[in-house]
């Protein structure tokens, strides 16, 4: 396989994983979700609980693969330009983050957590909420670091004009605060908690779209 064919193959892989966000990054209006939960006396909550775990697993897997494809294409472009050493530090850090992505991409199991929620009620849901909050917060931080480093590497290679600092899209949230308020309000605050889980995931996905497009366009130039 020639260098051109190798680059073309890697570009196709990257495009595939970016395009998969249409299937993996499920979003819904948080207010509508809460309304349906109230109208159905909590039944819709179980469906939403399942979808939140499903999108977590699918999004994390997609990002792990997307990152691997982007790094491989970056290394190939740098090698072809004779500038591998120039971005060696960025590549090393990117590969460390990519390994973190793969570790975090291990499935929680949407069906498993749905069964737990059905059998244990609010206790299982609260535990599930904790994992969703913590997983997305850690993943969001790793994504911001990845995009920032990728931008710096592309700038050094002359494939992008200037480097940019990616910021986290999910604000700091304390699980203990959400849990305490849910207990004090006899479960009513859980509705807001659910709203936040939907909103934070939506914000994370929307924030990444321009960054993923930027990386693909720069590496495909």
N, C-alpha and C positions, 0 to 999 in steps of 0.2 A: 504494500500500500504506500503510495507516494505521500509526501507531506501534505499536499493539497487535499488528497482524499481523506487523510487522517483528520485534518481540520474540519472538513465538510461533515464527516461522521460525528465528530465531537459537537459541532454546531447543531446538528440535528438532534442529538441527545439532549442538549441544553434546551433547545426549543420545545421538545416533547415534554420535559418536566415543568417548564414554565406554563405551557398550554394546559397542563393537567389541573391548574388551579381552578379552572371552570368547573371541574368535577369534585375536587377535594376540599376547596375552601368554601364550604357551605355557609351562607349568611341568611339571616332573617331579621325582620324588624323587631327589636326588643319590646316595644310597647304592645305590638300585636301579640307577641308571645305571652306576655303577662296577662293580657286581656283574655286570650283563649284559655289560659290556665285557670283564671277566675271563673269564666263562663262554664267550663267543664268540671268545675269543683275539684281541680287538681289532676284530672286524668291526663290533660295535655302536657302536664309537667313531666310525666314519665317519658312521653315521646321526645320532648325537648332534652331531657336528661340523656337519652340514648344518642340523639343527634350531636350533642355537645361532645360526648366522648368519641363518637365516630369521626367528627371533623378534626378533633385533636389528633387522633391516630393517623388519619389520611394526610393532614397538613404536615405533620412532623415527618412522615415518611417521604413526602414529596420534596420537602426542603432538604432533607439529607441527600437525596439523589440529585437534586438541582445543584447543590453546593459541590458535590463530587464532580459533576459534569462541568461546572464553571471553572473549577480549579484545574481540571485536566486540560480544558481549552486554553486557559490562561498560561499554563506551563508550555503548551505546544506553541502558542504564539510567541512567548518569550524566547523559546529555544530557536525558533525560526528567525528571530531578529537578533540572536546572539546576545540577549540581555537577561539570561537566566539568573546570573549572579546579582544583577541590579535589584531584583525583587525577591531574592532568596529569603530574606527575613519575613516579608509579607506572606510568601508561600508557606513557610513553616508555621506561622501563626494561623493561617487559613486552614491548613490541614488539621491542626489541633482542634479548631472550632468544628470542623467537619466531622471529626471523630466524636465530639460531644453531640452533634446533631444525630449521628447514628445511634448513640447510646440513648438519647431522649426519644428516639423514634420507635422504641420498643412499645408494642401495643398495650394499652390499658385494657382494651376489650369492651366495646360498647354493649354487647349482649350480656357479658358477665356483670357489668355494673347495673344494667337494667334489672337483671334478676335480683341482685343484691338490694336494689332500691324497692322492688316489689315486696320482697320478703321482710325487709327491716324498716321500710317507711322512711321517715325523715332522718333517722340515724344514718342509714346508708347513703342518703342523698347528701347530707352534710359532709360526710367523709369524702364522697365523690366531688363535691364542690371544692374541698380543700385541694385535692389533687389537680383539678382543672385550673384553679387559681395559681397554684405553685408551678405547675408544668408550663403554663403559658407565660408566666412572668420570667422564668429562667430562659425559655426558648426565645422570647422577645429580646432579651438582653444579648443572647448569643447572635441573633440575627442582626442586630444593630452593629455589633463588633465585626461580623462577617462583611456586611455591606461597606462599612467604613474602610476596612483593610483592602477589600477588592477595589474600591475607588482609588485608594492610594497607589495600588499596584498598576492599575490602568493608566493613571496619571504619569507614573514613572516611565511606562512603556510608550507614552505619547498616543495612547488609544482613547484618551479622554482629556478634556480641557479642565484642569484643576481637580483637586480631590475634595470630596465632600464628607461631612460628618453625619452619619446616620443616627437618628435618635430613637429611643424606645417609644413605643406607641401605647403601652399599657402603664398606667400610673401605679405607684406603690399602694398596695392594699393590705391591711392586716387581717389575717384570718380570725384571730381572737376577737377582734372588734365585731366582725360580721356574725360570728357564732354567739357572742354575748347578746347582741341586739336581737338575734333570732329567738333566743331563749326568753329574754325579757318581754318581747312582744308576742310570746306564745306562737311563734312561727310566721307571723305576719311579715316580718322583715325579710323572710326568705324570698318573698316576691321581688324585693329590690335586689337581693343577692343574685337571683336568677337573671334579672335585668342586666346587671353588671357583667355577668359571665357571657351573655350574648353580645353585649356592647363591646367588651374588650376584645373578643375574638374577631368581631367585625372590623374594629379599628386596626387590629394587627394585620389582617388580610389586606385591607385597603391601603395601609401604609407601605406595604411591600410591593405593590403593583409597579409603581414608577421605578423602584430600585431594581427589580427583576428585569424590567424592560431596558433600563439603562445598561445593565451588565450585558445583556444579550446583544444590544445594538453596538456597544463598544467592542466586544469580542468578535463580532461578525463584520466589523468594518474592514 
